[in-house]
């Protein structure tokens, strides 16, 4: 009668060969092949078998227009046709700046990444979980680029779920505040945006994201912001995360979770100032996978995107862990020779003098820090527990 083996989870990995093209020109933090290296590393473990590779398609102008302004989209698409950005457009739309530079595939490749997030949402609507590591561009605004982001694919994915009338919890564990996504849904009572991030007093985007900034008064608390000090390590992140994630999920009771899993909170990251180990990052993702709402067969109703993350090897290791958790695949501790070779072939040498550099190729785990939780972090967790975020839901 019972004990039929549980059906395997159904999970999709969104991929396009166009993601192999190096974007962002030269000398940009994102001019690194994060997504292809992630796929290569996953393949070296033979871990793709736990799910299905889906060919990403470019988002249509109509789909992009669910969120983005027509004049912005026209200027952006025209820049790729002309192969340059006009001065007036640079100023008005922040296109072609040092932060958001022009490159080959300037519009097409981000539009494929955005299409992939919409497809990922459709996968979730159809009974799967989904991972789009090329997505997670959470800083893009309706009518301008920002923070290396041109098209806000998390917003588009959420809007796709909203078209099916699903209630969505957006959780952002990127080291930076999810300003673009928060702004998009401030007035939608059926989308909760929850962002843990470096305090914007010392970190990009240098505005918003304060603990007191808890969303639109008109619609109740549809925004939760948890700004954190520099140096947050595994035990500290977990202390704060547990205080907010479980009550938010339980009280908001979403139909699906969209997770922006930027990997710039890793201690390796050259731009951000958190201090998570790969296993600390994975432990957070595991809690999300385990607690997310479920389809009837037990597959999590969970859409995961990439996001920030500027240490090429660190990002690929972290997102490989994300895929393994989503697809229910147990990985060995040591990195397969082929995976190590793929990592070496990138020529990454930013921190080759660091004592831990060699271990990046050997083990998927980092040496733990074993640091105590600071009083400041305990105070933040206490403030979260006392706050009546959920009173109006
Ligand atoms: Zn970031």
Boltz pocket constraint, residues with backbone or C-beta under 6 A from the ligand:
constraints:
  - pocket:
      binder: B
      contacts: [[A, 174], [A, 175], [A, 176], [A, 262], [A, 264], [A, 307], [A, 308], [A, 309]]
      max_distance: 6.0
